[in-house]
Amino acid sequence: MTPHFSRHLVGFLVAAVAVLVFEELVTATAVTLATRRPFLVVLRSLWLTRLVVAVVEISTAGVVTVVAGLDKRALVALPAVMLVLHLGLTYRLRLREERRAWEHLAALSDALSARDLDVVLHTAAGGAVDLFGARSADIEITGGQRLVRASQQDGVARVVYDGPAGEAPELGEVRTAVRHEIGGDPNGMHGVVRLHLSGPRDVLSVRERATLRAFAATLSSSLDIAHAYGLLAFKARRHETAATHDEDTGMPNRAGVLNHISKMAVGPCHAVVIRLENYHFLADAAGGDRALALLNTLAGRLRRLSAGTTSVAGRVGDVTFALIMWDIEADVAYQLACSAVAALRREVRIDEGRVMVRASAGMASGVPGPELLDAAERVLWRAMRQGQDRLVSYQPGPVRQWSLARELSRARTSISFEPVVDLVSGRIAMVQSVPRWLYSRHDMLTADEYVYQLIGDPDSLENLAEKVVARSLSAAATWREALPDTALVVPVPSGALTPAFADAIRDLLRDHAVAGSSLVLALGQPLDGDARGVAERIRQFGVRLLLDNYGSGQVGIESLNAATWTYLRLHPAYALDAGWRPARSVIRAAVDLAIDLDLAVIAPGITTEEERRELAGLGCVLGSGPLLGGEMFPSQFHGHAQTWQPTALHTGAQVIRLHRAGRTSPARRG
């Protein structure tokens, strides 16, 4: 290599490097000014490709220089060579850019598979800025209720706003060039993607528009999935909260209270159960909304009293609260309990009025757990039944188990009477006894199957039924003089039909000097094998049997064969004034069966003369209800029996049976 050639080669390389540096500086500066991207970011972009292009350009310039030095005619082919080189590089750059864009879209699609809506929106906004080279990007959903905006900051896409679309800050020298809707499913989430471009470019290329459509479809699916997971998570949290908290007051419910004390309570524990005795009456008088406001006010007072770390309050029943305390002395706990009940008894202002709640409490001490809460409830109920008007009734020792049968046997029994009238003649044919127990200051329990079903001991049922029959026979003495030959109907549970009960009926008839035909036992529950035998034995005393509540879920056609019945009484649900369409069909069917079995049908709940006339026409023999006297105390019934003036129907007593093809017969009367 000659010195002359070496100098030319060094000069050529220096000039090539100078041109390359100048070209890169000018190009990077122009791109920076056009796109407002950082200079270093632009300089680093596609550096490898630009380096390859520069090497090719230098090599081409060197080859051209050498060829031109050998033969200047070779310069004729230079444009063609440069064109081929340009097309090749352009194609390679396009392929590389498209591959980069689709790889970026694939990576962004994977990132959008998150289940959290916030993550999906933030990822989509930042990804759109990077994917399309936009100045900023907006993701707006739910009709403008939420907008997430990401912008380029120091070459990195960052979320700069997340909130309502109407409060989003204005953009500077950036105009919205591209807008694309998202959410094609009517049941999915809807929104829009906005790409804010800057500089001379205000449209997307064909490839970028295709990429935007794919991005919008992926984003729509991701939003729907995230929204669905959000709803599931919300419902799961609601169910979790509902499992341990009361919906009306937000306080822990029974399960929540027990769960709290199982985790937090240490040492001796004191449970206070508080009952709002007259809350139901206030709710009926004031209305549901005002009653709920009252309940929340009382709950707030109790919550403030239990704000410490050694106590918890909750709503453990419909009108029952609980206050659990631990790690304190029993006397201190009792004083706090009295303060809590006194706070609940203070008047509450609701709207323009003021009301007071009668609150009482029972307190028990012992090991934390559900047994302690049950013990406090038993102390409360015993105090209420005894009529005690204390703030808190406290039993420090063990609390005896509660028994409904024992409580009812000790409760006072109230007897009312209701006349059962012959629908045609209007005379009083029987008298229905309506026994009730005075269970507490505010609770009267009717002696029916809804109470008897809670007592599984036959001996207890027998004792209660015997007491009801005895009290009914004693109270009937008040009107026997006015209605000497009228039968008394007494409801008893079928579970009470034991041999001992049959003996008790015989003794009661003898002690009250009442003929067996003057007593009718109403049974509203199915009879088992032993009860059937007892029922037949009772019939031997002259006592008649009444199948009660016919047509209910428990008493149907199969019950007709359980005993030798004399009367069949329809369930009150089939009263004509209730407006239930199947009532007349059930009544006709009952009358048909009664005629076949030689029974008299009794229709309860008669309120008008039209109903009485229609029921008599349908075949009912007897009836009761407000029209025919209704329920009365014994002293009232005595006066009613003396002044009752029967009013006969003017229609005939013949009832034609409609449900027997090919045969008819009149229904009996009496």
C-alpha positions as CSV (number, residue, x, y, z in Angstrom):
1,M,0.0,0.0,0.0
2,T,1.5,3.4,-1.1
3,P,1.6,6.4,1.2
4,H,-0.6,8.3,-1.4
5,F,-3.4,5.6,-1.1
6,S,-3.1,5.5,2.6
7,R,-3.7,9.2,2.9
8,H,-6.7,9.0,0.6
9,L,-8.2,6.1,2.7
10,V,-7.7,7.9,6.0
11,G,-9.2,11.1,4.6
12,F,-12.2,9.1,3.2
13,L,-12.9,7.4,6.6
14,V,-12.7,10.7,8.5
15,A,-15.0,12.4,6.0
16,A,-17.4,9.4,6.2
17,V,-17.5,9.5,10.0
18,A,-18.1,13.3,10.0
19,V,-20.9,13.0,7.5
20,L,-22.5,10.2,9.5
21,V,-22.3,12.1,12.8
22,F,-23.7,15.3,11.2
23,E,-26.5,13.3,9.5
24,E,-27.5,11.6,12.8
25,L,-27.4,14.9,14.7
26,V,-29.6,16.6,12.2
27,T,-32.0,13.7,11.8
28,A,-32.4,13.2,15.6
29,T,-32.9,16.9,16.1
30,A,-35.6,17.1,13.4
31,V,-37.4,14.1,14.9
32,T,-37.1,15.5,18.4
33,L,-38.6,18.8,17.3
34,A,-41.4,17.1,15.3
35,T,-42.4,14.5,17.9
36,R,-41.2,16.2,21.1
37,R,-39.7,13.0,22.2
38,P,-36.4,13.3,24.2
39,F,-33.3,13.6,22.1
40,L,-31.5,10.6,23.7
41,V,-34.6,8.4,23.2
42,V,-34.7,9.3,19.5
43,L,-31.0,8.8,19.2
44,R,-31.3,5.3,20.7
45,S,-34.2,4.3,18.6
46,L,-33.3,1.6,16.0
47,W,-29.6,2.3,16.6
48,L,-28.5,-1.1,15.3
49,T,-30.5,-0.7,12.0
50,R,-29.1,2.8,11.5
51,L,-25.6,1.6,12.2
52,V,-26.0,-1.1,9.5
53,V,-27.3,1.5,7.1
54,A,-24.3,3.7,7.8
55,V,-21.8,0.9,7.2
56,V,-23.5,0.1,4.0
57,E,-23.5,3.7,2.9
58,I,-19.8,4.1,3.7
59,S,-19.0,0.8,1.9
60,T,-21.0,1.9,-1.1
61,A,-19.3,5.3,-1.2
62,G,-16.0,3.5,-1.0
63,V,-16.8,1.1,-3.8
64,V,-18.1,4.0,-5.9
65,T,-15.0,6.0,-5.3
66,V,-12.7,3.1,-6.3
67,V,-14.8,2.3,-9.4
68,A,-14.9,5.9,-10.4
69,G,-11.2,6.1,-10.1
70,L,-10.8,3.2,-12.4
71,D,-13.5,4.1,-15.0
72,K,-15.8,7.1,-14.7
73,R,-18.3,5.4,-17.0
74,A,-19.3,3.2,-14.1
75,L,-21.0,6.2,-12.5
76,V,-23.9,5.6,-15.0
77,A,-24.9,2.5,-12.9
78,L,-24.8,4.3,-9.6
79,P,-28.5,5.5,-9.5
80,A,-29.7,2.0,-10.1
81,V,-27.5,0.6,-7.4
82,M,-28.7,3.2,-4.9
83,L,-32.3,2.5,-5.8
84,V,-31.9,-1.2,-5.2
85,L,-30.2,-0.5,-1.9
86,H,-32.9,1.9,-0.9
87,L,-35.7,-0.5,-1.7
88,G,-34.0,-3.3,0.1
89,L,-33.4,-1.3,3.2
90,T,-37.0,0.2,3.2
91,Y,-38.5,-3.3,2.9
92,R,-36.4,-4.6,5.7
93,L,-37.3,-1.6,7.9
94,R,-41.0,-2.1,7.2
95,L,-40.9,-5.8,8.1
96,R,-38.9,-5.0,11.2
97,E,-41.4,-2.3,12.2
98,E,-44.4,-4.5,11.6
99,R,-42.9,-7.4,13.5
100,R,-42.1,-5.0,16.4
101,A,-45.6,-3.6,16.4
102,W,-47.3,-7.0,16.5
103,E,-44.9,-8.3,19.1
104,H,-45.7,-5.2,21.2
105,L,-49.4,-5.8,20.7
106,A,-49.1,-9.4,21.7
107,A,-47.2,-8.5,24.8
108,L,-49.8,-5.8,25.6
109,S,-52.6,-8.3,25.1
110,D,-51.0,-10.6,27.6
111,A,-50.7,-7.7,30.1
112,L,-54.4,-6.8,29.6
113,S,-55.5,-10.3,30.8
114,A,-55.5,-9.0,34.4
115,R,-58.6,-9.4,36.5
116,D,-58.4,-5.9,38.1
117,L,-60.2,-3.2,36.2
118,D,-57.8,-0.5,37.3
119,V,-54.8,-2.5,36.1
120,V,-56.5,-3.1,32.7
121,L,-57.2,0.6,32.2
122,H,-53.8,1.8,33.3
123,T,-52.0,-0.8,31.2
124,A,-54.1,-0.1,28.1
125,A,-53.6,3.7,28.3
126,G,-49.8,3.4,28.7
127,G,-49.6,0.6,26.1
128,A,-51.5,2.7,23.5
129,V,-49.0,5.5,23.9
130,D,-46.0,3.1,23.3
131,L,-47.7,1.1,20.6
132,F,-48.8,4.0,18.4
133,G,-46.1,6.5,19.4
134,A,-48.8,8.9,20.5
135,R,-48.2,12.0,22.6
136,S,-51.0,10.8,25.0
137,A,-53.9,8.3,25.0
138,D,-57.3,8.3,26.7
139,I,-59.4,5.3,27.7
140,E,-63.0,6.4,28.5
141,I,-65.7,4.0,29.8
142,T,-69.2,4.0,31.1
143,G,-70.4,7.1,29.4
144,G,-67.7,9.4,30.7
145,Q,-67.9,8.4,34.3
146,R,-64.2,7.4,34.2
147,L,-61.3,8.4,32.0
148,V,-57.7,7.2,32.2
149,R,-55.0,9.2,30.4
150,A,-51.4,8.3,29.8
151,S,-48.7,10.6,28.3
152,Q,-45.1,10.4,27.3
153,Q,-42.8,11.7,30.1
154,D,-39.1,11.4,29.7
155,G,-39.6,8.7,27.1
156,V,-41.8,6.6,29.4
157,A,-45.6,6.3,29.2
158,R,-47.1,7.2,32.5
159,V,-50.7,7.5,33.7
160,V,-51.3,11.2,34.4
161,Y,-55.1,11.2,35.1
162,D,-57.7,8.8,36.4
163,G,-61.2,10.2,37.1
164,P,-64.4,11.6,35.6
165,A,-64.1,12.6,32.0
166,G,-65.6,16.0,32.7
167,E,-62.8,16.9,35.1
168,A,-59.9,15.8,32.9
169,P,-57.3,18.6,32.3
170,E,-57.1,20.2,28.9
171,L,-54.3,19.0,26.6
172,G,-51.8,21.6,25.3
173,E,-50.7,21.8,21.7
174,V,-52.1,18.3,21.0
175,R,-55.1,17.6,18.9
176,T,-57.2,14.4,18.9
177,A,-56.5,12.7,15.6
178,V,-57.8,9.2,16.1
179,R,-60.9,7.9,17.9
180,H,-62.1,4.3,18.1
181,E,-65.1,2.8,19.9
182,I,-64.8,-0.2,22.2
183,G,-67.5,-2.6,23.4
184,G,-69.7,-4.1,20.8
185,D,-71.6,-6.4,23.1
186,P,-74.9,-4.7,24.4
187,N,-74.4,-6.4,27.8
188,G,-70.7,-5.5,28.1
189,M,-68.8,-2.3,28.9
190,H,-68.7,0.5,26.4
191,G,-66.2,3.2,25.8
192,V,-63.7,4.9,23.4
193,V,-60.0,5.0,22.8
194,R,-58.5,8.4,21.8
195,L,-55.0,8.8,20.5
196,H,-53.6,12.3,20.8
197,L,-51.0,13.0,18.1
198,S,-48.6,15.9,17.8
199,G,-46.5,17.3,15.0
200,P,-47.3,16.9,11.3
201,R,-48.7,13.4,11.6
202,D,-52.5,13.4,12.2
203,V,-53.5,10.0,10.7
204,L,-52.5,6.4,11.2
205,S,-51.1,4.2,8.5
206,V,-53.0,1.2,7.2
207,R,-51.0,-1.1,9.4
208,E,-51.5,1.1,12.5
209,R,-55.3,1.3,11.9
210,A,-55.4,-2.6,11.8
211,T,-53.3,-2.6,14.9
212,L,-55.8,-0.2,16.6
213,R,-58.7,-2.4,15.7
214,A,-57.0,-5.4,17.2
215,F,-56.1,-3.5,20.2
216,A,-59.6,-2.2,20.7
217,A,-61.1,-5.7,20.4
218,T,-58.6,-7.1,22.9
219,L,-59.3,-4.2,25.3
220,S,-63.0,-4.7,25.0
221,S,-62.7,-8.4,26.0
222,S,-60.4,-7.5,28.9
223,L,-62.7,-4.8,30.2
224,D,-65.7,-7.2,30.2
225,I,-63.7,-9.9,31.9
226,A,-62.3,-7.5,34.5
227,H,-65.8,-6.0,35.1
228,A,-67.3,-9.5,35.5
229,Y,-64.6,-10.4,38.0
230,G,-65.2,-7.1,39.8
231,L,-68.9,-7.9,40.1
232,L,-68.1,-11.4,41.4
233,A,-65.6,-10.0,43.9
234,F,-68.2,-7.4,45.0
235,K,-70.9,-10.0,45.5
236,A,-68.4,-12.2,47.4
237,R,-67.6,-9.3,49.7
238,R,-71.3,-8.6,50.2
239,H,-72.0,-12.3,51.0
240,E,-69.0,-12.4,53.3
241,T,-70.3,-9.2,55.1
242,A,-73.9,-10.4,55.2
243,A,-72.7,-13.7,56.8
244,T,-71.3,-11.8,59.8
245,H,-73.1,-8.4,59.7
246,D,-76.7,-7.2,60.0
247,E,-77.9,-5.6,56.7
248,D,-80.1,-3.0,58.4
249,T,-77.7,-1.6,61.0
250,G,-74.3,-2.7,59.8
251,M,-73.6,-4.2,63.2
252,P,-72.2,-7.8,63.6
253,N,-75.0,-10.4,63.6
254,R,-75.1,-13.4,65.8
255,A,-72.4,-15.3,63.8
256,G,-70.3,-12.1,63.7
257,V,-70.5,-11.6,67.5
258,L,-69.6,-15.2,68.2
259,N,-66.8,-15.1,65.7
260,H,-65.4,-11.9,67.3
261,I,-65.5,-13.2,70.9
262,S,-63.9,-16.5,69.8
263,K,-60.9,-14.6,68.5
264,M,-60.7,-11.7,71.0
265,A,-62.3,-12.6,74.3
266,V,-60.1,-13.8,77.1
267,G,-60.9,-14.8,80.7
268,P,-64.4,-14.5,82.2
269,C,-67.0,-13.2,79.7
270,H,-70.3,-11.4,80.3
271,A,-73.1,-11.6,77.8
272,V,-75.9,-9.1,77.8
273,V,-79.0,-9.7,75.6
274,I,-81.2,-6.6,75.1
275,R,-84.7,-6.9,73.7
276,L,-86.8,-4.0,72.3
277,E,-90.1,-5.2,73.7
278,N,-92.5,-2.7,71.9
279,Y,-90.5,-2.3,68.7
280,H,-93.0,-4.3,66.6
281,F,-95.9,-2.2,67.9
282,L,-94.0,1.0,67.1
283,A,-93.1,-0.3,63.6
284,D,-96.8,-1.0,62.9
285,A,-97.9,2.4,64.2
286,A,-95.1,4.5,62.7
287,G,-94.3,2.7,59.5
288,G,-91.4,0.6,58.3
289,D,-89.1,3.5,57.3
290,R,-89.4,5.4,60.6
291,A,-89.0,2.1,62.5
292,L,-85.8,1.4,60.6
293,A,-84.5,4.9,61.4
294,L,-85.3,4.3,65.1
295,L,-83.5,1.0,64.9
296,N,-80.4,2.6,63.5
297,T,-80.4,5.3,66.1
298,L,-80.5,2.8,68.9
299,A,-77.8,0.7,67.2
300,G,-75.6,3.8,67.0
301,R,-76.0,4.4,70.8
302,L,-75.1,0.8,71.5
303,R,-72.2,0.9,69.1
304,R,-70.7,3.9,70.9
305,L,-70.9,2.2,74.2
306,S,-69.0,-0.8,72.9
307,A,-66.2,1.1,71.2
308,G,-63.5,-0.3,73.5
309,T,-61.2,-3.3,72.8
310,T,-62.8,-5.5,75.5
311,S,-66.4,-5.4,74.2
312,V,-68.4,-6.0,71.1
313,A,-72.1,-5.2,70.3
314,G,-74.3,-6.7,67.6
315,R,-77.8,-7.4,66.5
316,V,-78.5,-11.1,67.2
317,G,-82.2,-11.1,66.5
318,D,-85.1,-9.2,64.9
319,V,-85.5,-7.0,67.9
320,T,-82.6,-8.2,70.0
321,F,-79.1,-6.8,70.6
322,A,-76.2,-8.3,72.4
323,L,-73.4,-6.7,74.3
324,I,-70.4,-9.0,75.1
325,M,-67.7,-7.8,77.6
326,W,-64.6,-9.5,78.8
327,D,-61.5,-8.9,80.9
328,I,-63.5,-6.9,83.4
329,E,-65.2,-7.6,86.7
330,A,-68.8,-8.8,86.8
331,D,-70.0,-5.7,88.8
332,V,-68.4,-3.4,86.3
333,A,-70.0,-5.3,83.4
334,Y,-73.4,-5.1,85.1
335,Q,-73.1,-1.3,85.5
336,L,-72.1,-0.9,81.9
337,A,-75.0,-3.1,80.9
338,C,-77.4,-1.0,82.9
339,S,-76.0,2.2,81.2
340,A,-76.5,0.6,77.8
341,V,-80.2,-0.3,78.5
342,A,-80.8,3.1,80.0
343,A,-79.3,4.7,76.9
344,L,-81.7,2.7,74.7
345,R,-84.7,3.7,76.8
346,R,-84.0,7.4,76.2
347,E,-86.4,9.0,73.8
348,V,-85.6,9.2,70.1
349,R,-86.6,12.1,67.8
350,I,-87.9,10.8,64.5
351,D,-89.2,13.4,62.0
352,E,-91.3,15.7,64.1
353,G,-92.2,13.2,66.8
354,R,-90.5,11.5,69.8
355,V,-90.8,7.9,70.7
356,M,-89.4,5.7,73.5
357,V,-88.6,2.0,73.4
358,R,-89.1,-0.4,76.3
359,A,-85.8,-2.2,76.5
360,S,-85.0,-5.0,78.9
361,A,-81.9,-7.1,79.2
362,G,-80.7,-10.4,80.6
363,M,-77.1,-11.0,81.6
364,A,-75.1,-14.1,82.2
365,S,-71.4,-14.8,82.9
366,G,-69.2,-17.7,81.9
367,V,-67.0,-19.1,79.2
368,P,-67.2,-17.3,75.8
369,G,-69.3,-19.1,73.3
370,P,-72.8,-19.6,72.0
371,E,-73.9,-21.3,75.2
372,L,-73.3,-18.0,77.1
373,L,-75.4,-16.0,74.7
374,D,-78.2,-18.6,74.9
375,A,-78.0,-18.4,78.7
376,A,-78.4,-14.6,78.7
377,E,-81.4,-15.0,76.4
378,R,-83.0,-17.4,78.8
379,V,-82.4,-15.0,81.7
380,L,-84.1,-12.2,79.6
381,W,-87.1,-14.3,78.7
382,R,-87.6,-15.5,82.3
383,A,-87.5,-11.9,83.5
384,M,-90.0,-10.8,80.8
385,R,-92.4,-13.6,81.6
386,Q,-92.3,-12.7,85.2
387,G,-93.2,-9.1,84.4
388,Q,-90.0,-7.7,85.9
389,D,-89.2,-4.1,84.8
390,R,-85.5,-4.0,85.5
391,L,-82.9,-2.6,83.3
392,V,-80.8,-5.8,83.5
393,S,-81.7,-9.1,85.1
394,Y,-78.5,-10.9,86.1
395,Q,-78.0,-14.5,87.0
396,P,-74.3,-15.1,88.0
397,G,-74.6,-18.9,88.3
398,P,-75.6,-21.6,85.8
399,V,-78.8,-20.9,83.9
400,R,-81.4,-23.7,83.5
401,Q,-82.2,-24.9,80.0
402,W,-85.3,-23.3,78.5
403,S,-88.4,-25.4,77.8
404,L,-91.4,-24.1,75.8
405,A,-93.7,-26.7,77.3
406,R,-92.7,-25.8,80.9
407,E,-93.1,-22.1,80.2
408,L,-96.6,-22.6,78.6
409,S,-97.7,-24.8,81.5
410,R,-96.8,-21.9,83.9
411,A,-98.3,-19.2,81.7
412,R,-101.8,-17.8,82.3
413,T,-104.4,-19.2,79.9
414,S,-107.0,-16.9,78.4
415,I,-110.2,-18.4,76.8
416,S,-112.4,-16.6,74.3
417,F,-115.5,-18.0,72.5
418,E,-116.9,-17.7,69.0
419,P,-120.3,-18.9,67.9
420,V,-120.7,-21.5,65.2
421,V,-124.1,-20.9,63.5
422,D,-126.3,-23.0,61.3
423,L,-126.2,-21.2,58.0
424,V,-129.8,-21.8,57.1
425,S,-131.7,-21.4,60.4
426,G,-129.3,-18.9,62.0
427,R,-129.3,-20.6,65.4
428,I,-126.1,-21.1,67.4
429,A,-125.3,-24.8,66.9
430,M,-121.9,-24.9,68.6
431,V,-119.4,-22.7,70.5
432,Q,-115.8,-22.6,69.5
433,S,-113.2,-22.2,72.3
434,V,-110.2,-20.0,71.4
435,P,-107.5,-20.6,74.0
436,R,-104.4,-18.4,74.3
437,W,-101.4,-18.2,76.6
438,L,-100.2,-14.9,78.1
439,Y,-96.6,-15.7,77.3
440,S,-95.1,-12.3,78.3
441,R,-96.0,-8.7,78.7
442,H,-96.3,-8.3,75.0
443,D,-96.9,-11.8,73.6
444,M,-100.2,-13.7,73.4
445,L,-99.8,-17.2,71.8
446,T,-102.8,-18.9,70.3
447,A,-103.0,-22.6,71.2
448,D,-102.8,-24.0,67.7
449,E,-100.5,-26.3,65.6
450,Y,-98.0,-23.5,65.1
451,V,-97.2,-23.7,68.8
452,Y,-97.7,-27.4,69.3
453,Q,-95.3,-28.3,66.5
454,L,-92.5,-26.9,68.7
455,I,-93.2,-29.4,71.5
456,G,-92.1,-32.9,70.7
457,D,-92.8,-34.5,74.1
458,P,-96.2,-36.4,74.2
459,D,-96.5,-36.0,77.9
460,S,-96.0,-32.2,77.7
461,L,-98.6,-32.0,74.9
462,E,-101.0,-34.1,76.9
463,N,-100.7,-31.8,80.0
464,L,-101.2,-28.7,77.9
465,A,-104.2,-30.1,76.1
466,E,-105.7,-31.3,79.3
467,K,-105.2,-27.8,80.8
468,V,-106.9,-26.2,77.7
469,V,-109.9,-28.5,77.8
470,A,-110.3,-28.0,81.6
471,R,-110.1,-24.2,81.3
472,S,-112.5,-24.2,78.3
473,L,-115.1,-26.3,80.2
474,S,-114.8,-24.0,83.2
475,A,-115.2,-20.9,81.1
476,A,-118.2,-22.4,79.3
477,A,-120.1,-22.4,82.6
478,T,-120.7,-18.7,82.0
479,W,-123.0,-19.3,79.1
480,R,-124.3,-22.9,79.7
481,E,-127.5,-21.4,81.2
482,A,-128.3,-19.6,78.0
483,L,-127.2,-22.4,75.7
484,P,-127.7,-25.7,77.7
485,D,-127.7,-28.1,74.7
486,T,-124.9,-26.4,72.6
487,A,-121.7,-28.3,72.1
488,L,-118.3,-26.8,73.0
489,V,-115.5,-27.1,70.4
490,V,-112.0,-27.3,71.9
491,P,-108.9,-27.5,69.7
492,V,-106.3,-30.1,70.9
493,P,-103.1,-31.4,69.2
494,S,-103.2,-34.9,67.8
495,G,-99.9,-35.6,69.6
496,A,-101.8,-35.3,72.9
497,L,-104.1,-38.3,72.2
498,T,-102.6,-40.8,74.7
499,P,-104.5,-43.2,76.9
500,A,-103.8,-40.9,79.8
501,F,-105.5,-38.0,77.9
502,A,-108.5,-40.2,77.3
503,D,-108.8,-40.9,81.0
504,A,-108.4,-37.2,81.7
505,I,-111.3,-36.4,79.3
506,R,-113.5,-38.9,81.1
507,D,-112.7,-37.3,84.4
508,L,-113.2,-33.8,83.2
509,L,-116.6,-34.6,81.8
510,R,-117.6,-36.1,85.2
511,D,-116.1,-33.3,87.3
512,H,-117.9,-30.6,85.2
513,A,-121.1,-32.6,84.9
514,V,-121.1,-32.3,81.2
515,A,-122.4,-34.9,78.8
516,G,-120.0,-36.3,76.3
517,S,-122.1,-35.1,73.4
518,S,-121.6,-31.5,74.6
519,L,-117.9,-31.7,73.8
520,V,-116.3,-31.6,70.4
521,L,-112.5,-32.0,70.0
522,A,-111.0,-30.3,67.0
523,L,-107.9,-32.0,65.6
524,G,-105.9,-30.1,62.9
525,Q,-103.0,-32.5,62.5
526,P,-102.7,-36.1,61.0
527,L,-103.3,-39.0,63.4
528,D,-100.8,-41.8,63.8
529,G,-101.7,-45.4,64.7
530,D,-101.8,-45.0,68.5
531,A,-103.7,-41.7,68.3
532,R,-106.5,-43.3,66.2
533,G,-107.1,-45.9,68.9
534,V,-107.3,-43.2,71.5
535,A,-109.7,-41.1,69.3
536,E,-112.1,-44.0,69.1
537,R,-111.9,-44.6,72.8
538,I,-112.8,-40.9,73.4
539,R,-115.7,-41.2,71.0
540,Q,-117.1,-44.0,73.3
541,F,-117.6,-41.2,75.9
542,G,-120.0,-39.5,73.5
543,V,-117.4,-36.9,72.5
544,R,-117.5,-36.0,68.8
545,L,-114.5,-35.3,66.6
546,L,-113.9,-32.4,64.2
547,L,-111.4,-32.5,61.4
548,D,-109.9,-29.0,61.4
549,N,-108.2,-26.9,58.8
550,Y,-109.2,-29.2,55.9
551,G,-107.4,-28.2,52.7
552,S,-104.2,-27.2,54.4
553,G,-100.8,-28.8,53.6
554,Q,-101.2,-31.2,56.6
555,V,-104.9,-32.1,56.5
556,G,-106.2,-33.5,53.2
557,I,-108.2,-36.4,51.9
558,E,-106.0,-39.0,53.5
559,S,-106.9,-37.6,57.0
560,L,-110.6,-38.4,56.4
561,N,-109.9,-42.1,57.1
562,A,-107.9,-41.5,60.3
563,A,-110.9,-41.4,62.6
564,T,-114.7,-41.4,62.7
565,W,-115.3,-37.7,62.2
566,T,-118.6,-35.8,62.7
567,Y,-117.6,-32.4,61.4
568,L,-115.2,-31.1,58.8
569,R,-114.0,-27.5,59.0
570,L,-112.4,-25.8,56.0
571,H,-109.1,-24.0,56.3
572,P,-109.5,-20.2,56.8
573,A,-107.6,-19.6,53.6
574,Y,-110.7,-20.6,51.7
575,A,-112.8,-17.9,53.1
576,L,-114.7,-16.2,50.2
577,D,-113.7,-12.7,51.2
578,A,-110.1,-13.6,50.6
579,G,-110.8,-13.6,46.9
580,W,-108.8,-16.8,46.2
581,R,-110.2,-18.3,43.0
582,P,-109.7,-22.0,43.9
583,A,-111.8,-21.5,47.1
584,R,-115.1,-22.4,45.6
585,S,-113.7,-25.5,43.9
586,V,-112.2,-26.7,47.2
587,I,-115.5,-26.0,49.1
588,R,-117.5,-28.0,46.5
589,A,-115.1,-30.9,46.7
590,A,-115.2,-30.9,50.5
591,V,-119.0,-30.9,50.5
592,D,-119.1,-33.8,48.1
593,L,-116.8,-35.8,50.4
594,A,-118.7,-34.8,53.4
595,I,-122.0,-36.0,52.0
596,D,-120.4,-39.4,51.2
597,L,-119.0,-39.7,54.7
598,D,-122.0,-38.2,56.5
599,L,-120.1,-35.1,57.8
600,A,-121.2,-31.5,58.3
601,V,-119.0,-28.9,56.7
602,I,-118.1,-25.8,58.7
603,A,-117.0,-22.6,56.8
604,P,-115.0,-20.1,58.9
605,G,-114.5,-16.3,58.2
606,I,-118.0,-15.3,57.0
607,T,-118.2,-11.5,56.8
608,T,-121.4,-10.8,54.7
609,E,-124.8,-12.1,54.1
610,E,-123.9,-12.8,50.5
611,E,-121.1,-15.1,51.6
612,R,-123.4,-16.8,54.0
613,R,-126.0,-17.4,51.3
614,E,-123.4,-18.6,48.8
615,L,-121.7,-21.0,51.3
616,A,-125.1,-22.4,52.2
617,G,-125.8,-22.9,48.5
618,L,-122.5,-24.6,48.1
619,G,-123.5,-27.1,50.8
620,C,-121.8,-25.8,54.0
621,V,-124.0,-26.6,57.0
622,L,-122.4,-24.5,59.7
623,G,-120.3,-21.3,59.7
624,S,-118.5,-18.7,61.8
625,G,-117.0,-15.3,61.4
626,P,-117.5,-11.6,62.1
627,L,-121.0,-11.7,60.6
628,L,-122.2,-14.3,63.0
629,G,-120.7,-12.8,66.2
630,G,-116.9,-13.2,66.0
631,E,-114.6,-13.9,68.9
632,M,-115.7,-12.7,72.4
633,F,-114.6,-13.0,76.0
634,P,-116.8,-15.3,78.2
635,S,-118.7,-12.5,79.8
636,Q,-119.4,-10.9,76.4
637,F,-120.5,-14.2,74.9
638,H,-123.0,-14.8,77.7
639,G,-124.7,-11.5,76.8
640,H,-124.5,-12.3,73.1
641,A,-126.1,-15.7,73.6
642,Q,-129.0,-14.2,75.4
643,T,-129.6,-11.5,72.8
644,W,-128.9,-13.4,69.6
645,Q,-131.8,-13.4,67.2
646,P,-131.5,-16.1,64.6
647,T,-132.1,-14.9,61.0
648,A,-133.0,-17.7,58.7
649,L,-132.2,-17.7,55.0
650,H,-135.2,-17.5,52.7
651,T,-133.8,-20.0,50.2
652,G,-134.4,-23.7,50.5
653,A,-132.0,-26.0,52.2
654,Q,-131.6,-28.4,49.3
655,V,-128.2,-28.4,47.8
656,I,-127.7,-30.2,44.5
657,R,-124.4,-32.0,44.1
658,L,-122.6,-31.0,40.9
659,H,-119.6,-33.3,41.0
660,R,-121.3,-36.8,40.7
661,A,-122.0,-37.7,37.1
662,G,-125.4,-39.5,36.8
663,R,-126.6,-39.0,40.3
664,T,-127.8,-36.2,42.6
665,S,-128.8,-36.0,46.2
666,P,-129.6,-33.3,48.7
667,A,-127.1,-32.3,51.4
668,R,-128.2,-32.8,55.0
669,R,-128.8,-29.9,57.4
670,G,-128.1,-30.6,61.0
